[in-house]
Amino acid sequence: MSSYLRKFSFTSKLTSSFSISSSSSAELPAEDSKDDAQHHSSNSNPNNNNDEIERTKIKIMRSLLETQDPSAKDADDFMIRRFLRARDLDIEKASALFLKYLNWRREFVPNGTISPSEIPNDIAHNKLFMQGQDKLGRPIVVVFGGRHYQTSLEEFKRYVTFCLDRICARMPSGQEKFVSIADLVHWGYTNSDVRGYLAALSILQDCYPERLGKLFIVNAPSIFMTAWKVVYPFIDSKTKKKIIFVENKKIRSTLLNDIDESQLPEEYGGKLSLVPIQDC
C-alpha cells in the first residue's frame, strides 16, 4: 500500500494540477456543524482551498481503495470523506481504516443487515430511542444506560451495529451526524459492562467514523466514574471533544442550547415522545 500511495504523494503541486470534474465527484456539502471548524482555514475563502484539497484526496483514496478492494466502488464520496477526516486527511491511514471496515462488514454483517431476531435480549431492554432533530438538523438519539444489562458480547455488538445502521439510514438529506443523550438515571453496578462499552466504542470509531456530532451524558451517578476511567483512555481525541457531562441542575437548559423545545424529548421538559430504535 505504501508504494502505491507514494505514486500519488499529495503535494501542493498536485493540488494545482489534479483537477476533479463535477461528473466524477458529487458536490460535497458544506460543514454541518461548528464542531467541524477545524477542517476550514482562516483565509477569506476558507471553504475553497479545503474543499478542493478534500476532493483531490477523495479521488486519490478512491482509486487506491478500488484497487485493493473492488467493493469500495459502492462507497460514495461522503463516506470516503468521513474516513479521511477521522484520520486528519492522511490518505494511507484512512485507506487502511476503510479496508479494515470493508472486511469487518463482510464478516460481521454477511447478510447486509442485522435482523431484530438476531438481538432479542438487547431489543427487550428497550434502551435506545431516536426522535427529533437538534438546531443543526442532526437526529437525536437517546440511550438509557440504566436499562442495559449484559448479554453475550457478540449479541451486543450486533445490537450496536443494528442501531447505528438504523440511525444512519434515517439521516435527513444532507446530514451525516447524529446527537446523542446518554441518560444514566438508575445506573448501577448491575448495568456496568466495560467490555460492552469498549466494543461499542470500537465499532463507532472504526466503522462509523465522523457520525457522532455530540454526546451529552446526563444523570451520571458518582459510581459511573469507575467504569468511565477504564473506558476513557480508549476514546480518540476527536470523540473526546464531543462529549459533555451535564450537571443535574442544568440538564434542560444545556440541552435547550442545542435543541428546540419542540424537538426535545418529554423526559427533559420537551414535547416529543421517544420512539424505540427498532420501531424507527
VOGU-3710 file (C-alpha; in Angstrom, 3 decimals, decimal comma):
1> mssylrkfsf> 0,000/0,000/0,000  2,816/2,410/0,863  4,425/2,100/-2,555  1,103/2,682/-4,219  0,489/5,772/-2,108  3,913/7,198/-2,930  2,843/7,288/-6,573  0,052/9,619/-5,521  2,036/11,644/-2,973  -0,093/14,648/-2,138
11> tskltssfsi> 1,775/17,936/-2,558  0,891/21,497/-3,316  1,850/20,870/-6,937  -0,653/18,043/-7,124  -3,394/20,238/-5,711  -2,973/22,711/-8,528  -2,588/20,146/-11,309  -5,002/17,376/-10,241  -8,437/18,706/-11,201  -11,685/16,890/-10,453
21> sssssaelpa> -14,615/17,407/-12,755  -18,171/17,633/-11,489  -19,016/14,470/-13,386  -16,506/12,363/-11,439  -17,286/13,544/-7,924  -20,556/14,525/-6,283  -20,763/18,033/-4,891  -19,984/17,724/-1,223  -21,987/19,903/1,174  -20,543/22,497/3,487
31> edskddaqhh> -19,850/21,506/7,073  -22,934/20,638/9,076  -21,600/21,878/12,392  -19,352/24,387/14,050  -17,756/21,332/15,715  -16,023/20,646/12,381  -14,453/24,080/12,078  -11,001/22,577/12,195  -11,461/21,447/8,599  -11,525/25,061/7,430
41> ssnsnpnnnn> -8,668/27,541/7,188  -8,772/31,150/8,319  -8,421/32,514/4,773  -11,004/34,908/3,375  -12,466/31,989/1,427  -11,784/29,069/3,795  -14,059/26,605/2,030  -12,452/26,858/-1,405  -8,951/25,591/-0,630  -10,001/22,986/1,908
51> deiertkiki> -12,851/21,648/-0,212  -10,501/21,310/-3,181  -7,924/19,508/-1,035  -10,590/17,123/0,245  -11,960/16,457/-3,244  -8,496/15,690/-4,536  -7,713/13,359/-1,661  -11,075/11,636/-2,008  -10,319/10,839/-5,648  -6,839/9,531/-4,825
61> mrslletqdp> -8,182/7,448/-1,956  -10,998/6,038/-4,081  -8,503/4,920/-6,719  -6,400/3,211/-4,076  -9,366/1,547/-2,369  -10,890/0,186/-5,565  -7,522/-1,326/-6,493  -7,299/-3,048/-3,124  -10,984/-3,999/-2,765  -13,443/-3,672/-5,690
71> sakdaddfmi> -16,392/-3,480/-3,277  -15,214/0,033/-2,379  -16,923/1,185/-5,583  -20,207/1,093/-3,642  -18,999/3,799/-1,226  -19,991/7,368/-2,022  -17,696/10,373/-1,615  -19,318/11,353/1,672  -18,330/8,038/3,237  -14,754/8,255/1,988
81> rrflrardld> -14,586/11,829/3,278  -15,662/10,727/6,761  -12,854/8,177/6,922  -10,369/10,768/5,663  -11,430/13,272/8,300  -11,227/10,642/11,006  -7,538/10,310/10,133  -6,839/14,025/9,616  -6,868/13,646/5,817  -3,999/11,139/5,893
91> iekasalflk> -4,763/9,000/2,824  -2,713/5,992/3,910  -4,195/5,811/7,415  -7,724/6,479/6,175  -7,417/3,823/3,468  -6,183/1,242/5,969  -9,140/2,023/8,237  -11,586/1,816/5,330  -10,251/-1,536/4,095  -10,469/-2,875/7,649
101> ylnwrrefvp> -14,083/-1,680/7,759  -14,963/-3,447/4,487  -13,547/-6,725/5,798  -15,396/-6,304/9,097  -18,658/-5,614/7,292  -18,369/-8,737/5,139  -17,596/-10,959/8,106  -19,842/-9,443/10,775  -22,851/-8,472/8,642  -22,788/-11,095/5,870
111> ngtispseip> -26,460/-10,564/5,009  -26,072/-6,796/4,692  -28,253/-6,007/7,706  -28,782/-7,169/11,292  -32,261/-8,531/11,963  -34,065/-7,844/15,266  -34,389/-11,625/15,586  -30,590/-11,776/15,993  -30,618/-9,445/19,022  -33,729/-10,406/21,058
121> ndiahnklfm> -32,235/-9,818/24,518  -30,880/-6,350/23,822  -34,050/-5,338/21,984  -36,071/-6,423/25,037  -34,192/-3,920/27,227  -35,869/-1,089/25,288  -32,898/1,159/25,960  -32,231/3,163/22,782  -34,561/5,661/21,100  -34,478/8,058/18,173
131> qgqdklgrpi> -36,699/11,086/17,758  -36,401/14,736/16,738  -33,510/16,883/15,473  -31,194/19,446/17,042  -30,864/23,022/15,790  -28,370/21,886/13,155  -30,748/19,257/11,793  -28,934/16,297/13,323  -31,173/13,455/14,551  -31,369/12,917/18,299
141> vvvfggrhyq> -30,618/9,520/19,822  -31,356/8,811/23,488  -29,893/5,796/25,281  -30,745/4,816/28,863  -27,715/3,196/30,455  -29,722/2,056/33,466  -31,731/-0,271/31,205  -28,673/-2,057/29,865  -27,771/-5,499/31,179  -25,023/-7,721/29,895
151> tsleefkryv> -25,980/-10,142/27,162  -23,442/-12,097/25,161  -20,762/-9,791/23,788  -21,468/-10,911/20,222  -25,169/-10,128/20,536  -24,403/-6,711/21,989  -22,019/-5,923/19,107  -24,754/-6,928/16,671  -27,171/-4,661/18,574  -24,787/-1,691/18,338
161> tfcldricar> -24,387/-2,311/14,604  -28,161/-2,629/14,175  -28,715/0,696/15,960  -26,015/2,587/14,069  -27,276/1,258/10,742  -30,802/2,415/11,606  -29,605/5,831/12,697  -27,531/6,349/9,551  -30,314/5,114/7,271  -32,673/7,694/8,758
171> mpsgqekfvs> -30,385/10,700/8,487  -32,115/13,742/6,955  -30,956/14,663/3,472  -27,590/16,398/3,536  -26,897/15,369/7,138  -24,148/12,965/8,218  -24,083/13,168/12,010  -26,321/12,498/14,979  -26,501/13,875/18,513  -26,855/11,514/21,454
181> iadlvhwgyt> -28,095/11,874/25,013  -26,735/9,146/27,277  -29,019/9,130/30,305  -27,554/7,221/33,261  -30,521/7,564/35,605  -30,788/4,451/37,805  -27,392/3,234/36,526  -25,675/0,861/38,955  -23,063/-1,869/39,038  -25,541/-4,356/37,571
191> nsdvrgylaa> -25,610/-2,173/34,450  -21,830/-1,812/34,203  -20,454/-3,547/31,134  -16,943/-2,333/30,368  -16,354/-4,994/27,714  -19,568/-3,967/26,007  -18,718/-0,262/26,239  -15,299/-0,834/24,686  -16,774/-2,968/21,904  -19,400/-0,306/21,139
201> lsilqdcype> -16,724/2,402/21,147  -14,565/0,423/18,729  -17,460/-0,081/16,314  -18,439/3,600/16,468  -14,917/4,950/15,961  -13,584/2,426/13,446  -16,667/1,532/11,415  -18,837/4,661/11,652  -16,253/7,465/11,924  -17,410/11,062/11,958
211> rlgklfivna> -21,024/10,033/12,583  -21,263/11,254/16,185  -21,768/15,003/16,361  -22,118/15,466/20,109  -22,749/13,320/23,189  -24,479/14,675/26,288  -24,035/12,483/29,378  -26,779/13,248/31,913  -27,785/11,951/35,344  -24,391/10,291/35,809
221> psifmtawkv> -24,014/8,837/39,333  -20,630/9,043/41,013  -20,137/5,270/40,795  -20,267/5,508/36,993  -16,873/7,213/37,046  -15,271/3,887/37,967  -16,293/2,441/34,613  -15,632/5,746/32,826  -11,994/5,808/33,953  -11,464/2,424/32,291
231> vypfidsktk> -13,133/3,428/29,022  -11,808/6,985/28,694  -8,244/6,144/27,552  -9,679/4,258/24,551  -11,679/7,236/23,276  -9,886/9,037/20,452  -9,137/12,738/20,778  -11,759/13,800/18,222  -14,506/11,937/20,072  -13,421/13,258/23,478
241> kkiifvenkk> -14,049/16,807/22,288  -17,679/15,893/21,508  -18,537/14,583/24,991  -20,227/16,830/27,557  -21,047/15,825/31,135  -24,104/17,834/32,154  -24,838/18,892/35,734  -28,159/17,566/37,007  -29,479/21,069/37,680  -28,621/22,242/34,179
251> irstllndid> -29,864/19,373/32,032  -32,817/21,156/30,450  -31,053/24,492/29,947  -27,977/22,811/28,470  -29,987/20,696/26,052  -32,062/23,716/25,004  -28,875/25,421/23,829  -28,683/22,805/21,067  -32,256/21,516/20,783  -35,508/23,455/20,376
261> esqlpeeygg> -38,190/22,678/22,952  -40,414/21,325/20,163  -37,715/18,712/19,397  -36,667/17,952/22,955  -37,811/14,610/24,441  -40,547/14,779/27,066  -38,149/13,327/29,625  -36,272/16,638/29,612  -39,224/19,013/29,523  -39,745/18,939/25,772
271> klslvpiqdc> -42,669/17,931/23,604  -41,588/14,781/21,736  -42,289/11,213/22,743  -39,407/8,817/22,317  -39,583/6,093/19,643  -37,676/2,815/20,206  -34,937/2,339/17,612  -36,473/-0,940/16,469  -39,677/0,923/15,578  -37,995/3,744/13,690
//
